[in-house]
Amino acid sequence: MGALAVTGCATASGRERSLRVAYPFWGADDIVHRQMKDTAAAYEKAVPGRRVELVPIPDQQGNFATKIELMQRSAPSAPDVVFQDTVMTNADVQAGYLQPLDRHLGRWRDWEQFDATARSATRADDGHVYGVLTGTDVRAVFYDKRVFAKAGLPTAWTPRSWADLLHAARTIRRRVPGVVPLNIYATKALGEATTTQGLLMLLYGTRDGFYDARNRTWTGDTPGLRETLAFVDTVFREGLGPTPQMSFNPTVRDKIVSEMLPAGEVGIALGEGSWTPKTWIKGGSAPWPGWTEHIGVVAMPTRTGPVPGDSGRVSLSGGWMLSIGGHSAVPDEAFRFITLATGRGRALQYAIENAQIPVRQDVLSDRAYLDSLPTNALFADLLRTTSFRPTQAAYLMVSSRAQIAMEDVMTGHATPAEAARAYASGLRDDLGDGQVKDRD
């Protein structure tokens, strides 16, 4: 690999001749680390004399964001290329940590292959694009056909409304004891899973959204939020969901996917995603060959189901992007690295090995991708109706308030209406009255 160097921290040595690339490190065999090494080797071969310094940053307990923010504060330690969650886009733009890519993208023919939704996912509030998405995900409803059969429910199931979800869960509760009828994440302990796999999967199925991009305001106390919280209230008040002990366990997500679903102990799992089967495939953390036979995957329905002009389906997406650091003195070379990392071949490998949804059309339609998992065709189709998680700087603060509302309803500390009012009031305290809009 020639002059390629892998370091555990940023240093200033060799800055004039090194292209520094920082990314989260999840293990030596993780696809991100392997692809960064592969891309670096290809880059050094294509650009003789240019050395690549890889800076893999261990991401225990999600602290990569803190570490990369510290690196980006000064030019000597800042990376030329950074791989990070799109949720940080606007905050990093406002801090001067990223450079716009518009000039580079206008000359890159491959940009035409990227899905329009994926293009907009890395666009900041100032109208500029700041990253190239490497892949995305979608969320859906997973259900256990074994549990459905025991409950006398159809194993070929397509819920068309929230009422269908609750009907199935109530039937499972009556007929299949010892099983969690419907799992939904609803506590602060579960962080973003509560927001993105719980609240937003419900809220986006109402008439009200989460963030109004046109007016740049967050939705507060609305009928949609009250309906969302009422669904959560029903699930836990009727004993359809997981126990409080499970809900407050920060590792319960791994337990549900690695242990409980394979054991047939969960009827319906709300908001699991395209990444979930990665656990079960050969080489995954908990291989389960039987998942293709026993697990069904369907689109999350809206509250009342399809209507003319609305498919009645909901999904939510996020993703990670490659960006040019704000302090980089070699943006053209940094962008060349990005194009090599996100080219068709590496994008296909990344999608297959990391259970990602491709954002390149030529990869999304590739039979090698579509045939790699039996769920991929459905997940690819959900891209047509998905919404991307907001990337505004205040998002994580708003998300925290949403988790409080979910937990207060789950525990019975507040009614849905009380929790919705408290959520809106908390947002006004955090963001100011003009940033929050209620609706009767």
VEXVOGU-219527 format. One record per residue (C-alpha): x, y, z; residue in one letter. Coordinates in pm, whole numbers, plus 50000, padded with zeros to 5 digits. Example, Ala and Ser with C-alpha at 12.3 -4.5 7.8 and 13.67 -1.06 7.14 Angstrom:
# VEXVOGU-219527
512304955050780a/513674989450714s/
This chain:
# VEXVOGU-219527
500005000050000m/503045021949960g/503135053050176a/499655048050319l/499625054650693a/496955045950947v/497085066551266t/495045066351582g/495125103851628c/495765135051425a/499295148551392t/500785177151197a/503735157951060s/503735153650683g/500835177650646r/502185192050321e/502265158250150r/499445139650326s/495745138850258l/494145133150598r/490965112150607v/489035108150934a/486235083350995y/484655062751276p/486375029751353f/484125000151430w/486724972751395g/489514961551167a/487164940350956d/484394966450934d/483484975950577i/484095013150638v/487675007450756h/488394982950476r/487005005950210q/488925035950338m/492145015850318k/491235003649970d/490345038649851t/493535052849997a/495595027249806a/493755035249484a/494245072449543y/497975069349603e/498295048949284k/496365075049086a/498205104749239v/501925096149258p/503725112949543g/500585120449742r/500375102150072r/497105093950248v/496935095250626e/493975075550755l/492665085851097v/490245058951222p/488575072051537i/487165045751777p/483435051551817d/482625035952151q/479155046752266q/478755070451974g/481455095052079n/482915099351731f/481005132051687a/482715147351991t/486175136351884k/485835148051523i/484475181751639e/487615187151846l/489815178151548m/487985202351320q/488535232551542r/492045239951412s/493825235951080a/496775215151210p/494515187251335s/491555190451095a/490985163650829p/490825170450455d/488085144150419v/485625134650692v/483055106750701f/480185114750935q/476455113650999d/474345137350790t/472595148551109v/475635170351179m/475485188750844t/474035222350943n/475835224551277a/479175218051108d/478445242650827v/477625269851078q/480875262151264a/482925264350943g/483955227750955y/482855218650600l/483405232550249q/480605233349989p/480895207849710l/478785225149443d/481785234849227r/483125199249232h/479785182049183l/479025203048876g/482015187048703r/481475151448827w/479465130948579r/478645104148837d/476575129249034w/473755123148784e/473525087448914q/472635098649265f/468985098049364d/467415132649392a/466375125949750t/469935115549836a/471285147549681r/469035168949895s/469955149350210a/473375166050220t/472175201150134r/472385226250420a/470015254750499d/472245278450299d/471375259549980g/474795243949924h/475645206849916v/478285196150168y/478645158850126g/478285128049908v/476045102050068l/477635067450076t/474365049250132g/471185052250328t/468675031450521d/464945027850551v/462695016750833r/459784992650814a/457724968051017v/459164933551087f/456884905451203y/457334869051298d/455334845251080k/455604817851345r/453924840151602v/451264850851352f/450484814651267a/450074805951637k/447764836051678a/445654825951378g/446744856751183l/447694855750815p/451424850150761t/451204870850442a/450324903150618w/450044938650488t/448814963150752p/447054992950596r/446595014650906s/447555018051271w/444305000051354a/445644969251171d/448824970351379l/446854972151703l/444434944751596h/447314920851528a/449054930051855a/445874924752059r/445294891051893t/448854880151973i/448484891352334r/445364869652375r/446544838852190r/450344836952225v/451364842452588p/454984850152670g/455554870352353v/455994907852317v/453074915352083p/454424948451946l/457834962852018n/458265000452000i/461185020252142y/459905047352375a/462475057852636t/465315082852667k/467655053852739a/467265042552378l/468075076752236g/467705080651862e/465965047051829a/463055062052023t/462935091851791t/463595076151452t/462215040951495q/459365050951723g/457995086251723l/458845096951367l/457605064651210m/454235072951362l/454285110951330l/455085110150958y/451975089050914g/449775117851029t/448995151150867r/451695167851072d/455425165551025g/458405171851250f/460165200951081y/458785226350831d/461675232750591a/459845260250406r/459195281250715n/462195267750907r/460125259551213t/459625228751428w/456135215151477t/454995216351837g/451655206051985d/449675193051687t/446915167551628p/449505144851466g/451735145151771l/448805138252001r/447705109351776e/451245095551779t/451475096952156l/447985082152188a/449145051751989f/452105047752226v/449765051452522d/447505024052385t/450405000152329v/451725002752685f/448445007852870r/447024976052712e/450164955652774g/450974951952406l/454544964352428g/457734954252606p/457984955452984t/459324987053151p/462444967553250q/463104960152882m/462254995252766s/464725011653002f/467534987652915n/469915006352680p/471014973452521t/467524960752448v/467824968452075r/470624942952043d/468734917952256k/465584920652044i/467414916251714v/470054891051823s/468024869852065e/464294876552089m/463344877951723l/465264845851641p/463644828851943a/460134838451831g/459564861152131e/458414892451942v/455324893951725g/455764928051559i/458874949951566a/458054985651471l/460685006251295g/463394980151246e/465434988250942g/467274977450633s/470364972450850w/468684946551075t/469304915550856p/473034923350866k/472964908151216t/471514875451087w/473464868950768i/476584847250749k/479354866750916g/476884887951115g/477044892251491s/474214866851548a/473834844851236p/470324831051191w/469764812250865p/466044808550938g/465264845650923w/464374844950554t/461704818850627e/460324832050955h/460494870250931i/458164891050719g/458914927250634v/456244952250532v/455944989750491a/454845010250789m/451305022550725p/450015057550783t/447455063051060r/444375058950840t/445845041550535g/446065049450163p/444045077250007v/444125091449653p/447515107549600g/449045091049909d/450485055849909s/449705051950277g/453295041250348r/455895056950576v/459625052950610s/462495072950750l/466075075050628s/469425087650744g/472935081950627g/476605090450639w/478435112750397m/481955120550282l/482775157650301s/485685181450252i/486945196050578g/486625233450625g/490355237850687h/491535216950391s/494055234850169a/493675208049898v/489915205949830p/490345193149473d/492445164049594e/490025157649880a/487135156049635f/489045131749415r/489335108449714f/485555111649766i/484835102249403t/486995071349433l/485265060949756a/481765065449614t/482275051849264g/480015024349134r/482174994649232g/482835005149590r/479245017149633a/477994982549531l/480364965149770q/479404988950052y/475684983549997a/475964945649995i/478364941550288e/476904968650509n/473214961550438a/472834997050308q/470375010850053i/472355024049755p/471865060249660v/473305055449313r/470705044849056q/473165022148877d/473765003149201v/470155003449319l/469134985049000s/472094960849001d/471014924449032r/473984917449257a/472534941749509y/468884932149466l/469654895049502d/472024898549800s/469144899250052l/465494889549996p/464374921950159t/466394945249935n/463724949749667a/461214962049927l/463764984450094f/464784999449759a/461125005849679d/460615023950011l/463085050449896l/460285064149679r/458235074249983t/460835079150256t/461595110950449s/465105119850559f/465865127850920r/466265165750961p/469855178750958t/469195212251126q/471615221951403a/468835220151664a/467775184951568y/469455166051851l/467965190252106m/464505185651956v/464995148051940s/465795147552312s/462525165452386r/460675139952172a/462185111452371q/461005127452695i/457455129652557a/457505093252451m/458805081552788e/456335102652986d/453435086752798v/454915051652813m/455285053553192t/451885069853245g/453425101353391h/451545122053133a/448565118352904t/449225122252530p/447775157552539a/449865167352843e/453045153152691a/452415171552362a/451965204652545r/455095198852753a/457065189952439y/456045222252265a/456735242752576s/460175227252612g/460995235052249l/460065271452303r/462355272752604d/465185258052400d/464705275052064l/462505305352113g/458815310352047d/459275319151679g/460895285451603q/457915264251709v/454445262251554k/451445245251713d/448285234451534r/444875228451686d/
